[in-house]
């Protein structure tokens, strides 16, 4: 039996992880579950999976969670706050840690799990985007395993004969990241300023949380994935390219020096990469149906329009800059997306805020986590000021 801690268990990745785990009760036991504030959903998960520890990042509803679990006679410890998140990520019984907390909030527990030598299932791309090689160095120093969960990075991992974090595999010349194009791939550009949060979150292929859905609509999600892929697979800037693939069947491709290109195909369901990372180097049932190639029909590919998706251009520039540029980009994006979801910023102003922050805040070398956090904090301050200035404007 392998113990697994699911950080961000009430989100879409967390729920899919628990679905896969529930199919293999003889292989895995859930030892820790964490959520931000959804205490009812967390309580239901605790009642089903009986973890040792349950953590709410926001302490507001800890009394309700504790009372709900006490009434059932469950012996789960209930805690809150950042230190408790770190404890969940490093429990002695947690062989595997699913790092699925959205955004910068997932950085510290992901680093803690890596330093503790765990198998880290990396669904929080922001942790690697922000920290760069700091996370990879923590993995190397502790002997941890880092397995990607994003469908694209997991597809790349599957297409490599061998993979060590941060080291390019022999013969690889290029990686192609596929992107669905999101809900606005064909929408008239002039109408994008009027996009509502609900429209931006209505992804045509994937069911995701609201923040990542907006990132998919702006293609910032793909920009962050490009930075992550360059780091994970050791490619220089320009070695990873994005291609629009609306069907979301080909999850990414790896090109080799001999002219071969390998691709991983599958139905758009996150349980496939989750099951792959849990069982690796073996394979196990995930609950996902195999492709019916005869019913699939045509697959389409096209170059991304950076005029329609300026966030992709900004992420590519941050990747070239190096240092803390990616942390600055990520922080500005998180602030702008939150403002959009709250109705304080229009959709096209998301990219405008990020671009202005990048223009005004210089990238600096990254030597420690303190450098990352300083860049992150300054970027958030600048972005918040810009959001206030944009309020009521049409970008």
N, C-alpha and C positions, 0 to 999 in steps of 0.2 A: 504494500500500500504506500502510495506517495501522498504526502500532505500538500495541499495547495491553499495559498492565501489569494483571495480575489480582491484587489484594490479597485474600488469603483464597481461594486457588484450589482448595483441597481441600474446602471447604464446598459446600453445595448450590448456592448462587448461582454460585460459582466454577466448579463442574463444568458447570453449564448454560451459562455464558458460553463455556467452551471448546468445548462441543458446538456452539453457534451459530457460533463462529469457524471451527471445522473444516469447516463447510459452505460457507465462502467463502474458500478459501485464496488467491484472487486479490485479495482486498480487505484482509485483515488478517494481520499477523504478531504473534506473542506475543513480547514483549521482556523481560518480567519476571513471575515467579510467586512468591507468598509463601504460607507456611502457618505455623501455630503450632508444631506438633510432629509432624505426620503425614509423616515423611520418606519413607516408602516410596511413599505416594500422590504426593508431590511429585516424587520421582525418576521415577516412571512418566510423569507429565505432562511433565517436562523432556525425557525421551527422545523423546516424541512431538512436542513443540512447539518444542524447541531454543531456549529463551530465552537472552538475554544474561546475565540475573541470576536466581538463585534464593535466596530468603531464608527461613530458619527463625527465627521470633521467639524460640523456646526453643533455646538453643545446644546442648542436651544431645546431640542426634543429628546435629549438623553433620558430625562425622567420618564417620559412616556414609553420609550423603548425598554428601559429597565423594568418598568412595571409590567409591560406586555410579556416579557420573557420570564419574569419571576412568577407570574400567574400560571404559566405553563409548566413550571417546575424545571425549566431548562437551566443547566449550569453554566451557560455562556456568560463570560465576563463582558460587561459593557463599559466602554471608555470613549473619550473624545479628545480632540486636539491633535496637533502635529506630532507630539511625542508618541501618542498612541498609534498614529499611522506608521511611524517608524517601527514601533514594536510589532505591529501586524506584519510588516514587510520582512521582519527578521526573526519571527518565531522559530524556535529550534525545530518544531515539527513541520515547518513550511519548506518542503523540498523545492516546490515550484511557486513562483510569485507571478500572478497575472497583473501587469502594470497597466491598468485601464482607467486611471484617473485622468480626466480631460485637462489639458493645458498645463501651465507652469506649476500648478499645485501638485502635479505628479512627480516633479523632479526629485525632491528630497527622498521620498520613500523608494523610488526606483534606484537611486544611487545607493541607498542603504542596503537594498536587497542584493545589488551587485557586489558591494563590499563584503557582504556576508557569504558570498560564494554560492548563491542560489541559482537555479535555472530561472532566468528572468524572461517571461513571455511579454515582449515589448509591444503593447498596443498604444502607449502614450508616446507619439512621435515627438512631441514637444520636448520631452526630457533629453533626447539625443540632439535635437536641433539646437536647444539652448546650451547644453553643456559641451557639445562637440566631442573632442577626444577624451575629455575627463571621464565620461562614462565608460568609454572603451578601455581606458587605462585601469579603471576600477575592476572591470571584468577580467582583464589580463592578470592583474596583481593578485586577485582572490581565487582565480580558477573557476569563476562563475561561467555559466552558459548564457548567451544572449540570443534568443530566437525571435525573429520578427513575426508580428501578428497581422499588421496591415496586409490586406490581400495582395497588394503589389509587391511588397518586400518579401513576403512569404513565398510568392510565386518565383521571384528571383532566386531565393535560397534554394527552392526545389530544382531550379534549372542549373545549379552549379554542381560540379562533381565533388567539390569540397569548399567549405567556407569558414574562414576565421574572421571575426569582426575586425574591420579596418584594413584587411589585406585583400588585394585584388587577386582573384583566382587566375591561374595560368591560362593564357590564351583568350581571355575576355577582352573584347575591344570596345563594346558599347552596351549599355543597358537602356531598354525602352520601357518607360513607365506608361501604362495605359490610364486614360481618364475618360469617364463617361461623358464629360461636358456639362453635367448637372442639368438643372431644369431650364436654363436660359440659353442653351446652345443655339437655338434658332430664333429666340425672341428679338424683335427689333431693338436696336441699340437705344433709340430715342425714348423707349418706354422703360428702360431699366431704372431710372431715377424714381419711378413710382412703385417699384417692387415692394411687396409687404413681407414681413417676417414669415408668415405662413406659406407664402408662395416660394420663398427661398428655401424653406425646410421641406418642401414636397419633392424629394429626390425621386427621379423616375425609375431607379434600379435598386437602391439600397435603403434600408430603414436604419436611421442613425439618430444620434442626439442632435439638438438644435444648433449648437455651436459648430460641430463638424459638418452639419448639413449646409450651413451658410458658407463655410470654408470651401465646400465642394462647389457651391454655386458661383463663388468668385474665382475658383481654381487655386486659391491659396493653399488648400489642402494638398494639391498636387505639387505646389512649390515647396511646401514643407517636406513632402515625401522625397522630392528631388534632393534636398539638402541631406535628409536622412540616408538616402540610398548612397550618395557619394561617401558619406562617413562609414556606413555599415560595410560597404563592399569595396572600399579603398580606391575608388575612381577619382581622378582629378576633375575640377570644374569643366563642364562640357562633355564629360564622359557619360552622363545620364541625360536622356532626352524624353520629352513628354509627347505622347501621341493620343489624339482623341479617338476613342473606340466606344460608341454609344451603347452597344449591346452588353458591355461589361462581362464578356465571356472569356476573353484572353486577358489574364490579370497582369502580365508583364512578360517581357521577352529579353533574352540575353544573346548578344551576337558574339561570335568567336572568330579568331584569326583565320580559320580554315574556310570561312564562308558559311558555316552553320549558324542557324538561329534557333534557339530552343525557347518554347513558350509553355506556360502552364495555363490550362483551360479548366473552367468549372462554372457551375451555376453561381450567381452572385449571392453567396451565403457565407457569413463570417465563421460558421461552425467548421468549415473545411480547414482554413488556416489554424484555427484554434486546436482542432483535433490533431493536425499535423505536428504542431509544436509540442503538444502534450505527450504524444506517443513517440516522437522522433528519437531514434532513427527508424522506428517501426511505423506501421500504419494501423489505424483502427477506424471503426465505423463512427460517423459523425452525425448521422441523421439527414444528410444532404443527398439528394438523388443525383446519380451520375448523368452526364449529358447524353441526350439522344441526338447523335450527330445527324441522323436522317431528317429529324424535324427542325434542326437548328437553322438551316437556311444560310443566307449570306452574312458575312461579318464585314464591317466597314471601319476604315481608318482614315484620319485626316490630320493635318497639322493644326495646332492650336492657334487661334487668332489672339495675339497679345494686345490688340486694340480693344477687343471685347473683354479680355481677361488680363488687365494690367497687373493684378496681384502675382501672376505667374512671372511676369517680367521683373517685378521687384524682388521676388524670391531668388531668381536666377542671379540678379545683381548681388544680393547678400551672400550667396554661395561663393561668388567670385571674390568678394571682399575678405571673407574669412574673419578671424577674431571673434568679436562679440556682435558682429553684424546680424547674424541669424537670431541671437537673443533679442536684439533691438526690434527686428522685424516681427518676431513672434509676439512680444509684449504689446507692440502697437496694434497688431492685428486683434489680439484678445480684447483690448479696450474698445476698438472700433466695432467689432462684431457684437460685443455686449451692448454697446450704445444703440446699434441698429436693432437688435432684438427687443430693446426696451422702448423703441420708437423715438429715440433722441437723435438719430442720424439716418440719412437715407442710404440706400444700397450702394450707389456709385461713389458716395463719399468715403466708404470704407477704404478703398485704395488710395484716395486723396490724402486721408489722414496718415496712412502708413508711409506714403512717399515723402510727405513733409517731415515726418519724424526722422526718416533715414537721411534726409538732406541736412537736418539740423543737428543730428547726433552722430559723431564720428565713431567708427569701430575702433576698438582698442585690443591689444593682445589679451588672450585668455590664459591665465596661469593657474587660477584657482576658482573654486565655487564662488568666492567673494566677488571676483571680477564679473561673473555671470549675473549674480544677484544685483550688483550695482548698476550694470547696464540695463537689466530688466526694470528696476525701479525707476531709473531716470526716463526710460522710454515710456513707461506707463504715465508718468507725470506729464510729459510733453504731449502724449496722445490725448490725455484727458483735457488738457488745455485746448487742444485743437478741436476736439469734439464740441466743447462749449462754444467755440467760435463758429463752428459749422451749424449749430442748432438753428433751425428755421431756414437754412439756405438750401438751394437746389444745386448740387455739385454737377 
